[in-house]
Amino acid sequence: MPRLVGIGLLAAALFSITFVLNRAMSLGGGHWVWSASLRYVDMAFLLSAWLLVRRGRRYLAAVLHLFCARLGFWLLAGGIGFGIFYACCCFATDHAQGWIVAATWQLTILATPFVLRAFGARVPMRGLIFLGFIFLGVLTLNIQRASTGSSVAQILSGVVPVMVAAVAYPVGNQLLNRAKHAGDEASVLLSDSVAAVLLLTLGALPVFVLLILLFNPPLPGVAQVGATALIALVAGCLATTLFLYARNLSRDPLHIAAVDATQAAEVAFALFGEMLILGAAPPDLLGWVGLVAVIGGLIGFTFQSTEG
C-alpha cells in the first residue's frame, strides 16, 4: 500500500503542474485559448509518436481509421470530454488562482454520479455527506475570495466555467465507456488507453480551431509554447501513465480507493506550487477551512464508495 500511495501522490503532483503553469501563463499575458489549444496539439503528436514507436505503423493507422470511420462520435466525445472541459478550465484560470481552480474542479466528483444516472447507469448514492463537504469547501473558498475584494463577476468567471468542465469531463468519459463495451472490433482498440486518449484528443482539436477563429488571440510567445508542451508531457502523458499504473497494481477495493484518494492532493500541490513558483500569498483562515473541507470530502467519499 505505501508504494501505491507514493506513486499516486507523485501522479497528483505532476497533475497539479497543469493548474500552476496555466496560472503562470495567464499572469504572463498568454491568452487562455492558446493555453488550451497547444496542449492538445502537443498531446496529439506525443501520443501518435508513442503508438508509432511501441505498436508500429499498422496499429497507428488502425486507430486513425477508427477515428475517420466514426468521425461524428469522436468529435462529440472528444469535443465535450476534452475540448469544452479544458477550454473552460483555462478560461477560469484568467480569473482565479490555479489552486482555487483545482479545488473547484473537484466538483466533478459530485457531478459524475448524476452524469452516470443520466446515461442509465445504476449508481449508489453513498457518501452524500462527503459530497456535501466538497461543495461547501468550494463555496467557502469563493466566499473567502469575495471577502478579499474579488468582484462577483470575477468570482463567477472563475467558478461557472469549471462547473461546466466538471460535467463535460465525465460526459466524454461515459461516451468513451459506451464505445469500449459495444462488443465490436473497435472495442479491442479502445481497450488500449493510449489509443483511446488519442482518439478523444483528435476529436477535441476542432473545438480549439473554432476558439482560435472566434477569439483571434495574438500569437503565443516562446514561453507559452514551452509551458503548454511541458503540461502535455508531464500532466497529459506521465501523470496519467503513473496513475493508471498504480491503479492497475491495486488488487482490492481498499487499495484502489487509496490510490484514487491521493488525487485529492492535487489541490494542496497546486497551492504550494503557486506559493513557491509564482509567489502567491497563502490563504487566510477561511481559505484553509475550505481547502480542508474539499480534500477531506474527496478522501471520505473515495473510501465510502468502496463500502457496501
TIPA-145356 format. One record per residue (C-alpha): chain; x, y, z. Coordinates in nm, 2 decimals. Layout:
// residues N
+--------+--------+--------+--------+
! cadena !     px !     py !     pz !
+--------+--------+--------+--------+
!      A !      X !      Y !      Z !
...
+--------+--------+--------+--------+
This chain:
// residues 308
+--------+--------+--------+--------+
! cadena !     px !     py !     pz !
+--------+--------+--------+--------+
!      A !   0.00 !   0.00 !   0.00 !
!      A !   0.27 !   0.27 !   0.08 !
!      A !   0.43 !   0.22 !  -0.26 !
!      A !   0.09 !   0.26 !  -0.44 !
!      A !   0.01 !   0.57 !  -0.24 !
!      A !   0.35 !   0.71 !  -0.32 !
!      A !   0.30 !   0.66 !  -0.69 !
!      A !  -0.05 !   0.81 !  -0.67 !
!      A !   0.09 !   1.12 !  -0.48 !
!      A !   0.36 !   1.16 !  -0.75 !
!      A !   0.09 !   1.15 !  -1.02 !
!      A !  -0.11 !   1.41 !  -0.82 !
!      A !   0.20 !   1.63 !  -0.80 !
!      A !   0.25 !   1.61 !  -1.18 !
!      A !  -0.12 !   1.67 !  -1.25 !
!      A !  -0.11 !   1.98 !  -1.04 !
!      A !   0.15 !   2.13 !  -1.27 !
!      A !  -0.13 !   2.20 !  -1.51 !
!      A !  -0.30 !   2.45 !  -1.27 !
!      A !   0.02 !   2.62 !  -1.17 !
!      A !   0.15 !   2.67 !  -1.53 !
!      A !  -0.18 !   2.77 !  -1.66 !
!      A !  -0.19 !   3.04 !  -1.40 !
!      A !   0.17 !   3.14 !  -1.48 !
!      A !   0.08 !   3.18 !  -1.85 !
!      A !  -0.22 !   3.39 !  -1.76 !
!      A !  -0.02 !   3.62 !  -1.54 !
!      A !   0.24 !   3.64 !  -1.81 !
!      A !  -0.01 !   3.77 !  -2.07 !
!      A !  -0.06 !   3.44 !  -2.25 !
!      A !  -0.41 !   3.40 !  -2.40 !
!      A !  -0.62 !   3.12 !  -2.25 !
!      A !  -0.72 !   2.99 !  -2.59 !
!      A !  -0.35 !   2.91 !  -2.67 !
!      A !  -0.30 !   2.76 !  -2.33 !
!      A !  -0.59 !   2.52 !  -2.41 !
!      A !  -0.52 !   2.46 !  -2.77 !
!      A !  -0.15 !   2.40 !  -2.78 !
!      A !  -0.16 !   2.14 !  -2.50 !
!      A !  -0.39 !   1.91 !  -2.71 !
!      A !  -0.19 !   1.97 !  -3.03 !
!      A !   0.12 !   1.86 !  -2.84 !
!      A !  -0.06 !   1.56 !  -2.70 !
!      A !  -0.18 !   1.45 !  -3.04 !
!      A !   0.18 !   1.44 !  -3.16 !
!      A !   0.32 !   1.28 !  -2.84 !
!      A !   0.05 !   1.01 !  -2.83 !
!      A !   0.08 !   0.94 !  -3.21 !
!      A !   0.46 !   0.91 !  -3.17 !
!      A !   0.42 !   0.67 !  -2.87 !
!      A !   0.19 !   0.44 !  -3.06 !
!      A !   0.41 !   0.45 !  -3.37 !
!      A !   0.72 !   0.35 !  -3.17 !
!      A !   0.55 !   0.10 !  -2.94 !
!      A !   0.29 !  -0.05 !  -3.17 !
!      A !   0.40 !   0.02 !  -3.53 !
!      A !   0.26 !   0.19 !  -3.83 !
!      A !  -0.03 !  -0.05 !  -3.89 !
!      A !  -0.16 !  -0.01 !  -3.54 !
!      A !  -0.15 !   0.37 !  -3.56 !
!      A !  -0.32 !   0.35 !  -3.90 !
!      A !  -0.59 !   0.13 !  -3.75 !
!      A !  -0.65 !   0.39 !  -3.48 !
!      A !  -0.67 !   0.68 !  -3.73 !
!      A !  -0.90 !   0.47 !  -3.95 !
!      A !  -1.14 !   0.42 !  -3.65 !
!      A !  -1.13 !   0.80 !  -3.60 !
!      A !  -1.23 !   0.87 !  -3.96 !
!      A !  -1.49 !   0.58 !  -3.97 !
!      A !  -1.67 !   0.72 !  -3.66 !
!      A !  -1.59 !   1.09 !  -3.71 !
!      A !  -1.91 !   1.22 !  -3.56 !
!      A !  -1.88 !   1.02 !  -3.25 !
!      A !  -1.52 !   1.13 !  -3.18 !
!      A !  -1.60 !   1.49 !  -3.25 !
!      A !  -1.88 !   1.47 !  -2.99 !
!      A !  -1.70 !   1.27 !  -2.73 !
!      A !  -1.37 !   1.45 !  -2.76 !
!      A !  -1.52 !   1.79 !  -2.81 !
!      A !  -1.71 !   1.76 !  -2.49 !
!      A !  -1.48 !   1.55 !  -2.28 !
!      A !  -1.15 !   1.72 !  -2.37 !
!      A !  -1.24 !   2.03 !  -2.57 !
!      A !  -1.51 !   2.20 !  -2.36 !
!      A !  -1.36 !   2.06 !  -2.04 !
!      A !  -1.01 !   2.21 !  -2.08 !
!      A !  -1.11 !   2.53 !  -2.25 !
!      A !  -1.33 !   2.61 !  -1.95 !
!      A !  -1.05 !   2.53 !  -1.71 !
!      A !  -0.80 !   2.76 !  -1.89 !
!      A !  -1.06 !   3.04 !  -1.91 !
!      A !  -1.12 !   3.01 !  -1.54 !
!      A !  -0.75 !   3.04 !  -1.46 !
!      A !  -0.76 !   3.40 !  -1.60 !
!      A !  -1.00 !   3.49 !  -1.32 !
!      A !  -0.89 !   3.28 !  -1.02 !
!      A !  -0.57 !   3.13 !  -0.87 !
!      A !  -0.47 !   2.79 !  -1.00 !
!      A !  -0.52 !   2.61 !  -0.67 !
!      A !  -0.87 !   2.75 !  -0.64 !
!      A !  -0.95 !   2.63 !  -0.99 !
!      A !  -0.81 !   2.29 !  -0.89 !
!      A !  -1.03 !   2.29 !  -0.58 !
!      A !  -1.34 !   2.39 !  -0.78 !
!      A !  -1.26 !   2.12 !  -1.04 !
!      A !  -1.32 !   1.86 !  -0.77 !
!      A !  -1.69 !   1.92 !  -0.82 !
!      A !  -1.66 !   1.67 !  -1.10 !
!      A !  -1.67 !   1.41 !  -0.82 !
!      A !  -2.02 !   1.55 !  -0.73 !
!      A !  -2.12 !   1.56 !  -1.10 !
!      A !  -2.01 !   1.22 !  -1.21 !
!      A !  -2.29 !   1.01 !  -1.03 !
!      A !  -2.56 !   1.23 !  -1.19 !
!      A !  -2.40 !   1.20 !  -1.53 !
!      A !  -2.38 !   0.83 !  -1.50 !
!      A !  -2.75 !   0.82 !  -1.40 !
!      A !  -2.84 !   1.03 !  -1.70 !
!      A !  -2.68 !   0.76 !  -1.91 !
!      A !  -2.90 !   0.50 !  -1.75 !
!      A !  -2.64 !   0.35 !  -1.51 !
!      A !  -2.74 !   0.25 !  -1.16 !
!      A !  -2.52 !   0.44 !  -0.92 !
!      A !  -2.55 !   0.40 !  -0.54 !
!      A !  -2.56 !   0.74 !  -0.38 !
!      A !  -2.34 !   0.66 !  -0.09 !
!      A !  -2.12 !   0.92 !   0.07 !
!      A !  -2.35 !   1.21 !   0.01 !
!      A !  -2.23 !   1.38 !   0.33 !
!      A !  -1.88 !   1.38 !   0.18 !
!      A !  -2.00 !   1.53 !  -0.15 !
!      A !  -2.16 !   1.80 !   0.07 !
!      A !  -1.82 !   1.87 !   0.22 !
!      A !  -1.67 !   1.92 !  -0.12 !
!      A !  -1.95 !   2.16 !  -0.22 !
!      A !  -1.93 !   2.36 !   0.10 !
!      A !  -1.55 !   2.37 !   0.07 !
!      A !  -1.57 !   2.52 !  -0.28 !
!      A !  -1.84 !   2.76 !  -0.16 !
!      A !  -1.62 !   2.87 !   0.13 !
!      A !  -1.32 !   2.93 !  -0.09 !
!      A !  -1.52 !   3.16 !  -0.31 !
!      A !  -1.67 !   3.34 !  -0.01 !
!      A !  -1.31 !   3.40 !   0.10 !
!      A !  -1.24 !   3.55 !  -0.24 !
!      A !  -1.53 !   3.78 !  -0.21 !
!      A !  -1.41 !   3.89 !   0.14 !
!      A !  -1.07 !   3.99 !  -0.01 !
!      A !  -1.22 !   4.22 !  -0.27 !
!      A !  -1.29 !   4.00 !  -0.58 !
!      A !  -1.60 !   4.11 !  -0.77 !
!      A !  -1.90 !   3.89 !  -0.82 !
!      A !  -1.83 !   3.89 !  -1.19 !
!      A !  -1.47 !   3.78 !  -1.14 !
!      A !  -1.57 !   3.50 !  -0.89 !
!      A !  -1.84 !   3.37 !  -1.13 !
!      A !  -1.59 !   3.38 !  -1.42 !
!      A !  -1.36 !   3.15 !  -1.21 !
!      A !  -1.64 !   2.92 !  -1.09 !
!      A !  -1.90 !   2.87 !  -1.36 !
!      A !  -1.67 !   2.75 !  -1.64 !
!      A !  -1.51 !   2.50 !  -1.40 !
!      A !  -1.86 !   2.37 !  -1.31 !
!      A !  -1.92 !   2.32 !  -1.68 !
!      A !  -1.59 !   2.14 !  -1.71 !
!      A !  -1.68 !   1.92 !  -1.41 !
!      A !  -1.98 !   1.80 !  -1.61 !
!      A !  -1.82 !   1.78 !  -1.95 !
!      A !  -1.54 !   1.56 !  -1.85 !
!      A !  -1.75 !   1.27 !  -1.72 !
!      A !  -1.98 !   1.30 !  -2.01 !
!      A !  -1.69 !   1.25 !  -2.25 !
!      A !  -1.56 !   0.96 !  -2.04 !
!      A !  -1.90 !   0.79 !  -2.03 !
!      A !  -1.94 !   0.82 !  -2.41 !
!      A !  -1.60 !   0.65 !  -2.44 !
!      A !  -1.70 !   0.39 !  -2.19 !
!      A !  -2.01 !   0.30 !  -2.40 !
!      A !  -1.79 !   0.27 !  -2.71 !
!      A !  -1.55 !   0.04 !  -2.52 !
!      A !  -1.82 !  -0.20 !  -2.42 !
!      A !  -2.00 !  -0.21 !  -2.76 !
!      A !  -1.87 !  -0.56 !  -2.83 !
!      A !  -1.74 !  -0.48 !  -3.18 !
!      A !  -1.40 !  -0.47 !  -3.34 !
!      A !  -1.34 !  -0.12 !  -3.21 !
!      A !  -1.36 !  -0.23 !  -2.85 !
!      A !  -1.03 !  -0.41 !  -2.89 !
!      A !  -0.85 !  -0.08 !  -2.99 !
!      A !  -1.03 !   0.12 !  -2.72 !
!      A !  -0.91 !  -0.12 !  -2.45 !
!      A !  -0.57 !   0.05 !  -2.51 !
!      A !  -0.59 !   0.36 !  -2.30 !
!      A !  -0.33 !   0.55 !  -2.51 !
!      A !  -0.53 !   0.48 !  -2.83 !
!      A !  -0.85 !   0.59 !  -2.66 !
!      A !  -0.69 !   0.92 !  -2.53 !
!      A !  -0.55 !   0.99 !  -2.88 !
!      A !  -0.90 !   0.95 !  -3.04 !
!      A !  -1.05 !   1.18 !  -2.78 !
!      A !  -0.77 !   1.43 !  -2.84 !
!      A !  -0.82 !   1.43 !  -3.21 !
!      A !  -1.19 !   1.48 !  -3.16 !
!      A !  -1.12 !   1.79 !  -2.94 !
!      A !  -0.90 !   1.97 !  -3.19 !
!      A !  -1.18 !   2.12 !  -3.40 !
!      A !  -1.31 !   2.29 !  -3.08 !
!      A !  -0.98 !   2.46 !  -3.03 !
!      A !  -0.97 !   2.56 !  -3.40 !
!      A !  -1.31 !   2.72 !  -3.36 !
!      A !  -1.20 !   2.90 !  -3.05 !
!      A !  -0.89 !   3.04 !  -3.23 !
!      A !  -1.11 !   3.16 !  -3.51 !
!      A !  -1.37 !   3.31 !  -3.27 !
!      A !  -1.13 !   3.49 !  -3.04 !
!      A !  -0.84 !   3.56 !  -3.28 !
!      A !  -0.58 !   3.57 !  -3.00 !
!      A !  -0.24 !   3.72 !  -3.05 !
!      A !   0.03 !   3.46 !  -3.14 !
!      A !   0.17 !   3.28 !  -2.84 !
!      A !   0.52 !   3.36 !  -2.71 !
!      A !   0.80 !   3.11 !  -2.68 !
!      A !   0.74 !   3.08 !  -2.30 !
!      A !   0.37 !   2.98 !  -2.36 !
!      A !   0.46 !   2.73 !  -2.63 !
!      A !   0.72 !   2.57 !  -2.39 !
!      A !   0.48 !   2.57 !  -2.09 !
!      A !   0.20 !   2.40 !  -2.29 !
!      A !   0.44 !   2.14 !  -2.42 !
!      A !   0.56 !   2.07 !  -2.06 !
!      A !   0.19 !   2.03 !  -1.95 !
!      A !   0.12 !   1.79 !  -2.23 !
!      A !   0.42 !   1.58 !  -2.15 !
!      A !   0.41 !   1.59 !  -1.77 !
!      A !   0.04 !   1.60 !  -1.69 !
!      A !  -0.10 !   1.46 !  -2.02 !
!      A !   0.13 !   1.17 !  -2.05 !
!      A !   0.35 !   1.09 !  -1.75 !
!      A !   0.09 !   1.17 !  -1.47 !
!      A !  -0.18 !   0.97 !  -1.64 !
!      A !   0.05 !   0.68 !  -1.70 !
!      A !   0.17 !   0.67 !  -1.34 !
!      A !  -0.19 !   0.70 !  -1.20 !
!      A !  -0.32 !   0.42 !  -1.42 !
!      A !  -0.01 !   0.21 !  -1.33 !
!      A !  -0.08 !   0.24 !  -0.96 !
!      A !  -0.45 !   0.17 !  -1.01 !
!      A !  -0.38 !  -0.14 !  -1.21 !
!      A !  -0.15 !  -0.27 !  -0.94 !
!      A !  -0.42 !  -0.24 !  -0.68 !
!      A !  -0.57 !  -0.58 !  -0.60 !
!      A !  -0.87 !  -0.49 !  -0.38 !
!      A !  -1.12 !  -0.21 !  -0.34 !
!      A !  -0.93 !  -0.06 !  -0.04 !
!      A !  -0.61 !  -0.03 !  -0.24 !
!      A !  -0.80 !   0.12 !  -0.54 !
!      A !  -0.97 !   0.37 !  -0.31 !
!      A !  -0.63 !   0.46 !  -0.15 !
!      A !  -0.48 !   0.54 !  -0.50 !
!      A !  -0.79 !   0.74 !  -0.60 !
!      A !  -0.78 !   0.93 !  -0.28 !
!      A !  -0.43 !   1.05 !  -0.35 !
!      A !  -0.56 !   1.27 !  -0.62 !
!      A !  -0.71 !   1.50 !  -0.36 !
!      A !  -0.35 !   1.61 !  -0.30 !
!      A !  -0.37 !   1.79 !  -0.64 !
!      A !  -0.52 !   2.09 !  -0.47 !
!      A !  -0.25 !   2.11 !  -0.20 !
!      A !   0.03 !   2.06 !  -0.45 !
!      A !  -0.12 !   2.34 !  -0.68 !
!      A !  -0.14 !   2.57 !  -0.38 !
!      A !   0.22 !   2.51 !  -0.27 !
!      A !   0.34 !   2.52 !  -0.63 !
!      A !   0.19 !   2.87 !  -0.68 !
!      A !   0.33 !   2.99 !  -0.35 !
!      A !   0.68 !   2.86 !  -0.44 !
!      A !   0.69 !   2.94 !  -0.81 !
!      A !   0.46 !   3.24 !  -0.85 !
!      A !   0.50 !   3.39 !  -0.51 !
!      A !   0.12 !   3.36 !  -0.44 !
!      A !   0.01 !   3.46 !  -0.09 !
!      A !  -0.11 !   3.17 !   0.13 !
!      A !  -0.49 !   3.15 !   0.20 !
!      A !  -0.63 !   3.30 !   0.52 !
!      A !  -0.81 !   3.10 !   0.78 !
!      A !  -1.14 !   3.08 !   0.58 !
!      A !  -0.94 !   2.97 !   0.28 !
!      A !  -0.77 !   2.69 !   0.48 !
!      A !  -1.11 !   2.58 !   0.61 !
!      A !  -1.24 !   2.55 !   0.25 !
!      A !  -0.93 !   2.37 !   0.14 !
!      A !  -0.95 !   2.11 !   0.42 !
!      A !  -1.32 !   2.06 !   0.35 !
!      A !  -1.26 !   1.99 !  -0.02 !
!      A !  -0.97 !   1.75 !   0.04 !
!      A !  -1.14 !   1.58 !   0.34 !
!      A !  -1.46 !   1.53 !   0.14 !
!      A !  -1.27 !   1.38 !  -0.15 !
!      A !  -1.09 !   1.13 !   0.07 !
!      A !  -1.40 !   1.04 !   0.26 !
!      A !  -1.61 !   0.99 !  -0.05 !
!      A !  -1.35 !   0.78 !  -0.22 !
!      A !  -1.33 !   0.53 !   0.07 !
!      A !  -1.71 !   0.54 !   0.14 !
!      A !  -1.77 !   0.44 !  -0.22 !
!      A !  -1.60 !   0.11 !  -0.17 !
!      A !  -1.83 !   0.00 !   0.11 !
!      A !  -2.15 !  -0.19 !   0.07 !
+--------+--------+--------+--------+
